């Protein structure tokens, strides 16, 4: 009976686990479908708003929704077709607005990343399970949208769209799963050398950690270099728009007369700004971009006859005349990208305060910079492939940069500049660090007068500031740099020295702590003195140096401390309290007049007990 109950418990637990896993897979599937619906709804809201505000709408709400579905497919890389043209020949539209594509990429990435974070009471999915379920839910909605968009003003090729649509959700979900799994770098680690010597016991562990760190450095450097290229390309576009502001404004006003149409043109221009940044980066790298089948725009020259449709961004293209010196200055952009790669590599390979043993070797630094340049070239080529495409038939069949030429140029620029720059900065930092490690030899010792009258307390201030293991023989090395700082007080005035009284000046052999040698002042006061930064502790234990210590403490206080009467020994005070004024005399009670006033130190009798007599 017990065996049957235990078996039943095991089966129940297994079934509960399976139900929890099925619930987790269902939740991940719904996450993907919700991401697709959210992106489609965002585009549909914009299209419906433009349709409502348009004074002459060509179709009803159904046509507007079909246009929104076609734009959603375009954001995934699908090529649209305009069947109604002036020539009667359907014209393709293949230029994907990168800003619109960023919306589904971000939504799928977040969904896949959140799918690997299990809910309370549910088991965690595997990376492959989360990838398949999220992408599957997204593609289910995508298939329905593809079927709905057929027959609209912007139709799609069903077979081609079926092949191109899965790329965005699969790649975005893979990125989200990769981040949620801890960013494993196994494929990239195989390209990097194993650091450390194989003869050391901890070489495998240290090598794996070091290779992972180098892989992270390579990825960060490649991303930073790509960002520098895109930022430079966008800067060139903005400068060109300002240079051709009149032509861009004229084109903008010609495209639409109503304010709703102008808002739509403005939104489309903003959505195409990332594409323009990629085109500007390709222009700065050298290959340039195509404006039709027989025209290419480069910094050196403009070849062929460009086909320019009326659009504000295209109005800023220098489509006439040979290249000028101003356009050649665009070469600063890839140079800056190479320097950025070198900087992000060296900041880890050879930090400013790293020792020679901690810095990477020259070969490892060069390899990391070269791999970062290759990664930057791969990212630039991928963006160039997506940023271009056909805008029609005939001469408009090619628009944008050629991806393989752009990637090759980015590889040459970034590796050719990044590797030498990284090695140069690394050598400079190591040489500079080596120079600061050299310690100057100590100078000739200079004699410093001891402070007399205080025994061991009369050691020089330099010996007190020296390390504990330094010998104290009356000499000291040259002054430290901090001895002349502003918080050290200067010599006291003659009036402060005169206020100390003769008792303090007569202690010891006639000189107070810190008293400088020199002729007396005309009024007979003591010469100016410069106190030490701190007093020796032995001076407070030495009875002969108490007056000297009080004078040294009072002098830098600026007159805030008053003169203290000399303190008698504790034993003498006890004898006086017990025995009275003389030997063997009984202690008498003080009178009322004597008890009301405290006796001064001069009026108090001091008795010295004889040897052998109790106090």
N, C-alpha and C positions, 0 to 999 in steps of 0.2 A: 504493500500500500504506500509506503514511504517512497519507493522508487517511482511509482506512478505519479505521485504529487510533485516530486522533484523534476521529473521529465515534463510535467505540465507547466511548471514554473519556467523551465528553460525555453520551451516552445513559446510561451507567452512573451518572454523578454525578447526573443528573436523577432516575433511578429511586431512587437512595439517598435523595435529598431527599424524594421523594414517600413513600417508606416511613417515613422519620422523621416526616413530618408526619402520616401515618396513625396511627403509634404514639402521637404526642402527643395526637391527637384521641381515641383509644381510652382513654388514661390519664385525660383530662379527663372522659370519659363515665363511667368507672368511679369517679372521685372523687365525682360527683354521686350515683350509685347507692349508694355506700358511706355517704355522708352521710345519705341517707334511711333506710338500714338501721340506722345507728347511733342515730338519733333514735327509730325504732320500737322498737328493742331496749331502749332506756332506759325507755320507758313500759311496755313489756311486762314488764320486770323488776319494776317497782313494782306493777303489777296482779297479777302472779302471787304476789308476796309477800303482798299483801293477801288474795288468795284462799286461800292456804295457811293464813294465820293466822286466817281467819274461822271461827267455830265452826259457822255454818250456811250453807255455800255453796249458792247456788241452782243452779249449773250446774257442769259439769266444766271441765277445762283448756281445751277448745276454746272454750267460752263466755267464759272469761276473756281468751283471746287476741283474740277478736272485740271485746270491750270495749276492749282496748288499741288495736286498729286504729281503732275509732271515735273514741277520744280523740285519737289521732294526727291523724285527719282534722279533728277539732274544733280542734286547735292550728293548722291552716292556714286557719281561717275557715269551714269547712263547718258547716252547721246540722244537728244531730242530731235524731232523732225518737224519743220513748219510746212504743212501741206499747201497752205494758201499763200502763194507768192505772186509777184507781178509777172514773172516769166512762166508761171504755171508748173515749174519744176520744183519738187519738194527740196527744201534747203535744210541741211543739218545744223544743229547748234551743239557744239561740243566743249565750249569753254565753261568750266565749272567754277562758279564763285567760291573761293576758298573759305571766305567767312561764313557762307551758308553751309559748307561741308563741315565746318568745325562744330556745328550744333549736333548732328547725329553722332559724330565721333565722340564728343564729350558725354552724351547721354548713354551710349553703349558702354563706354569705359567705366562710368560710375556704376552702372547696373552690374557689370561683371565683377567689379571690385567689391561691391556690397554683397554679392551673392556668396562670396567665400567667408563672410562674417555670419556665423550661424545665429539664428534666433534662439531665444530661451526654450529649452526643451527639445531642440532639433539637432540632429548630427550635422557635422560639417561636411560639405561636399568636397569632392576632389577637384583638382584644377581642370581636368578634362571634362568632368561632369558639369561644372559651372560654365565652361566655355560653350559646350554643346547646347545646354538648355537655354542660356541667354541668347545666343545667336539664333537658335531655332525659333524662339518666340518672336524675335525681331523679324526674321525672314518670313514668318507666317503672315504678319501684317504687311510686309513688303510685297508678297505675292498678290494679296488682295488689292493693294494700291496699284500695282502694275496692271491688273485686269481692269480696274476702274478707270484708269487714265486713257485707255484705248478709245479712239474716236473723238478725242477732244481737239482743241485748237493746237495743242502741242502733243503729238503722239510719240510713241517710242517703238523701237524695234524689239519685239518680244523676245526673240532668241538672244540678241546681244545684251538686253537688259538682264535676262536671267543669268548670264555669265558674269556681268559686272556688278550686279547688286550685292552678292554675298561678300565681296572683298572688304567693304567698309565695316560691316558688323563683325566679321571674323577677326580682322586685324585689331579693331578697337577692343573687342572682348578679350583677345589674347593679351593686349597691353594691360587691361585691368586685372586679369588673372595673374599676370607676371608681377605686378606691383603688390597685389594682395598676398602672393606667395613668398614675399621677402626679397624680390628682385634677384633671382638666381642668375649667375653670369657664367654658367658652365661652357657654353659655346665660345664665348669671348676669351675665357681663361686658357683655352687650348692654343690661342694665338700668341700668348705672352710667355716669356721665358720664366723658368722657375727660379726665384731669387734665393740667395743663401747658398752655402756650401754643402755639398752632399755628405761630407764627413762629419757634420755636426749632428748630435742626437735628435735635436728638435727641428731638423731641416724640413720634413714634410709639412708639419703644422705651420711653421713660420712661412714656408713657401706658399701654402694655400692662402693664408691671410694676406701676404704681400701681393700675390697675383690678383686677388680680389680687389685690393685697394688700387692697384694699377689699372684694372679694368674700369673701376669707377672713375678714375682720373681721365681715362681715355674717353669715356662717354660724356663726361661733363665738358671736357675740352671741345669735343666734336659739336656738342649742342651749342656751346658758347660761340664757336666759330661760325656755325650756321646762323645764329642770331645776329652776329655782327654783319654777315653778308646781307641778310634780309633788311636789317636796319639801315645799312648803307644804301641799298637799292631803294628803299622807301624815301630816304633823304633826297636821292637824285630825282625821284618822281615829283616830290613836293617842290623842289627847286625849279624843275622844268615847268610845272604848272604855274608857278609864280612868274616865270620868264615869258610864258605864252598865255598869260591870263586873259588877254583880249579875245584870242581865238577860242579858248575854252568857254568863255562866257557866251560868245556868239553861238557856238554849237549847242550849248545848254538851253538857250532861249529858243532855238529853232526846233528842238525835238518836241517840245510840248508848250502849248499856249496856256492851258489851265493850270491852276496851282496844284491840283491833285496829280496831274501828269508830271509836273516838275518835281514834286515830292517823290514820286516813283522813280524818276531818273536819278535823283539824288541818292535814294536808298540803294539803287543798283550800282552806282558809282562807289559808294562806301563798301558794298559787298565785294567789289572787284579790286579794292585797294591792296589786299594781300597778293593777288595775282600781279598787280603792277609792281609790287615790291620784288617779286621773283623775276619779273622781266627786267627791272632795273639792276638786280644783282647779276643776271646773265649779261646785260649790257656792260657792266663794269668789269666782268671777268674777261671779256673779249669776244666771245662768239656772237653776242647780241641776240636779237630775236627777229623772227620773220613777220613781215606785214604783207602776206600774200605769197603766192607760189614763186614769184620772181623778184622779191625785194627783201633785203636784209639790212638792218640798222645796227651798226657797230660804232665804237668810239672813234675809229680811224676814218670811216667813210660810210656813206649810205649808197648801197648798190641797188640797181633796178628801179622800178617805178612802183612805189608802195600803193596798196589799195587801202584807203582809210575810210571806213564807214563813219558817218557823223556821230561822234561820241566825245564827251568832254575829256576823258583820259587819253584818247587817241589824238586829240588835238594838240597835246603837248609833245608829241614825238617829233624830233628833228628830222623830217623826211626830205629835206632838200639840202643840197650843197655837200661838200666834203667835210670830214671831221675837222674840228678846230681844236686849239690848245685847251679851251675850256672843257671840251668833251674828253680830251685825253686825261684830264685831272681825275676822271672817274676811276682810274687805276689805284687811287688811294684806298678804295673800299676793300679790294682783296688783300692789299698790304695790311690794312687794319685787322682783317680776319685772321691772317697768319700770325700777327703779333698777339692777338687775343688767345689763340690756341697755345702759343708759346708761354704766355703768362699763366694760363690756367694749368699748364703742365708743370712749370717750374715752381709754382707756389706750393706744390706738394713734393716735387722731386728734390728741390733744394730750397727750403724755407730760409728766410733772412737770418735766423739765429740757429741754424742747424750745424752740427759738427760734421766734419768730413766723413766720419764713419756712418752717420745717419743719412747723408745725402745719397741719392741714387747715382749709379754709375753713368758715364757719358753714353754708353751704348743703350742702357735702359731708358734714359731720358730721350734720346733720339728716336728710339722705337716707339715710345709712348706718343711723342709728338707726331710721328709719321702715321700711326694708327688713327690718331685724332683727326689728322688731315684727310685720311681716307674715309672716315666716318662722316666728316663734314661734306666731302664730295658726294657720297652716296645720298645723304639727305637732300642736298641741293639738286641732284639729278632727279630724285623722286618728286620733289616739289615742282621742278620744271616740267616734268611729264604731265602733272595734273593741271598746272596753270595754263597750259595752251590747249589748242584744239581747233577744229574747223568752225568757221562762222558762216559758211554758205558753200556754194559750188563754184567751180572755175577758179578764179584767182583768190577767192576767199577760203579755199580749202585748207590752207595752212596759216595758222596764227599762233604766235608765241615762240619761245625758245626751243631749240632742239635739245632734248634731255641729255643725250650722250655727249654732245659737245660741251654743254654746260658742266656736266660732271667731270669730264677730263680736264677742263680749264680750272675748275675748283681744286682738283687734286694737285695740279702743277703749282698753282699759287700757294695753297696752304702748306703743302709739304716743302716746297722750295723756300718759303719764308719762315715757316714755323719751326722746322728742325734747326737751322742755323741760329735763329733767335733764341730758342730754348737752350742750346748749348752755350751760347754767349752769356746769357743771363746766369746760367748755372756756374760757369767758370768765374764770372765776376763776383758772385756771392761767396763762393768758396775762397777766392783770393782775398776778398775783403774780410771775411771771417778769420782767415789765417793771419791777416795783418793785425787784427784786434786781439788775437790770442797772445801775441808777443808782449811780454811784460818788460818794461824798462828796468834796467839795473838800478839799484839804489845808489844815490849820490854819496859824496863824501860825508862822513858824520861830522856834525858840528856840535861843539861843546855847548851845553846849556847849564847855567849856574844852578846849583841846588839851592833850595830854600833852607837857610840855617834856622836853628832854634826849634826844630820840630822832629828831630830824630829821623825815623823812617818816613815821617810825613813830609820831610823836606825833599823828596824826590821830585824831579822835574815833571812838568805837565806832559812833555813828550813821552816820558817813560810810562806815565799812567795811561796814555792813549795807545801805546804799543800793544801788540798781542800778548797774551799771557806767557807764552814761551820765549818772548824776547828778553835778552839780558838787560838788567837795569844797572848800569855802571856810570851814570852821570852823563852819558852821551845819548844822542838820539839822531835819527835820520832826518832828512829834510821834512819840513812841515807838510802835513796832508792838505789836500785841496780844500777841505771844509773848514780849515782854521781861519780863513779870512772871510767867512760868510757874514752877512749884515747883522745877524742876531747876536754876535759877540759884542759885548760892550767895550767901549774904549777906556782909556785911563781915567781915573777919577780926578775930580778937581782938587785944587789945593785946600779949599775950604772944607771938603769932606774929609780929607786926610787930617786936617787940624782938629776937627771935632772928635776924633777918636780918643783924645786924651793921652797924657804921658804914660799911664799905666799900660795901655795896649802897645804903645810904641817901644816901651822898655822891656817887654817880654822877649824871651830868647836872647839873641845877641844884638837886638836893636833894629831888626828888619821884620816887617810883617810879610805874610804870604802874598806873593805877587808884587812886592815893592820893587820898583825898578831902580837900578843904580844910576846916580846922576847928582848934579849939584843941587843944593836946596834952593827953594824959591826965595825971592828977595824979602818976603815977610817972615822968613824963618820957618815956614811950614814944611812939612815933609814933601818930597818930590811926588810927582804923579805916579800912580801905580796902575797896573793892568791886571785884573784878577784872572785866575784860571777859569777854564770852563766848568770844572767841578773840583771839589776838595778831596784830598785823600782821606780815607776812613780812619787811618791811624792818627790823624791830627785831632780827632774828637776824643780819643782815648788817652792822649798824652796831656798830663796836667800842665806841663810847661808851655804847651802850644794852644791852650784854651783861649788865651787873649788874642793870640794871632788868628785863630779860627774865627773868633767873633768879629775881629776887624775885617777879615776877608769876606765874611758874610754881609757885614753892614755896608761895606764900601759900594758894592754893585746895587744895593737896594735903593740908592738915591736918598738916604736919610730917613727911610721909613722905620728902620729898626733902631731902638734906643739902646743905650749902654746897659749891660747887665752887670750886677755886682758879682764879684768872684764868689763861687760856690765853695763852701767848706766841705771837708770829708764827711762822709756819713757816720763814721765812727766817732768823730769829734762831736757831732750833733747829738748822738745818743749819749755820750759821756756827759755832755753839758746838761742834758735833760735829766739824767739820773743823779749825778754827783753835785751839781751846782757849780759855783764859780771857782772854788779852791779844792785842794785835796783834802778828803776826809770831812769836809764841811757838809752838814745836812742841807738838803734842798729846802729853800725857803719859798713861801708862797708869794707871788707877786702882788704888789699893792694895786689898788684900783687905778691909780694914775699910770702905773707901769703897764697894767693889762689893757688899758684903753688904747695905748699907743704901741705900735709894733717897734721893737728896737731895731736900729740900723745895724748893719754889719760891723761898723767901727766900734759901736758901744757894747756889742755882745762879747762877754769874756770867753776866752778860749782856754781850756784846760787840757793838759797833756797828762794822761794817767801814767803812774810809775809802772815799771815792769813788774809783773807778778801780781798786781792788784786788779781785782775785778772791776769792770766798768760799771 
